[in-house]
Amino acid sequence: METLNIYIMDFKEFIENCKKEVFAETSIDELTEDAEFKYFDEWSSMSALTMIAMVEDNYNVILSGQDIKDSETLGELFELVKNKN
């Protein structure tokens, strides 16, 4: 019998990874589901690439630049990653 490796992610873990790898200078209190991450002072095109790499490394999910562009909040981005996983 083949064992399926099912990884269930939660928002808290996603935020902790975002804080560690993408938003080091942003307060953890600002990293909420409703946070419009593209308005953070430290957001840049390099941050977008770092986010794409973080998601691939931690969740084995490939995000495109368009995925980032289409997501307005961290909650939307989380749901996108979760649904692609």
N, C-alpha and C positions, 0 to 999 in steps of 0.2 A: 504494500500500500504506500502510495506516495504521500509525503507530508507536505502540506502547503505552509509556506512561511508567510503568515498574515501579520502585517505590522499595522497596529492601530495607533495613530498619532493623536495627540490632543493639542489644543491651542496653547496651553501653558508651555509645553515642550517646544513648540514651534517658535514662540516668542523668546524663550531662553536661547535658542539657536540663532534667531535674528539678532538678539542683543549681543551675543558673543561674536558673531561673525560679520554682521552688517551695520548695526546701529550702536557701536561701542560708546559713542558720545551722547546718545539720547537716553534720558532717564527711563528706567524700566516702567515707571508709572505712566509714561506717555505711550507705551506699546500696548494698545488696547485693540479690540476687534474693530472699533470705529475709527481708529487712527488713520488719517490720510497720509500714508508714509512718504509720498512724493513731496510733501510740504515740509518735511523735517530738514533742518539746516544742513545736515550731513548727506542728504540724498543727492546722488549724482549718477552719471552714466556708469561710473565705476561701481557704485553701489548696486546698480541693477545687475551688472555682471557678477558681482560677489553674491547677490541673492540667488541668481541662477545656479552658480556653483555650489552654494550652501545647500540648496534644495536637492540638487543631484547627489551630492556627497552624503547627505543625511537621510534622504527619503527615496533615493533611486528614481527620481521623477525628473523628466526633462521639461523645463519651462522655456518658452521662447520670449524674445523681446516683446512680441505682441501680447503675450500673456501678462507680462508686467505692465505694459501700457494700458491694457484693458481693466486691470484691477485698480480700484480706487482706495480700498482700505486693506489693512492687514487681515481682517476677517475674510474678505473676498479672496485674497491671495491664499490664505490658509485653506479655504474651501476648495479652491482650484487644485491645490497640491493634493489635498485629501482625496478628491474625486479622481485624480489621475493616478493615484497610488493603487 
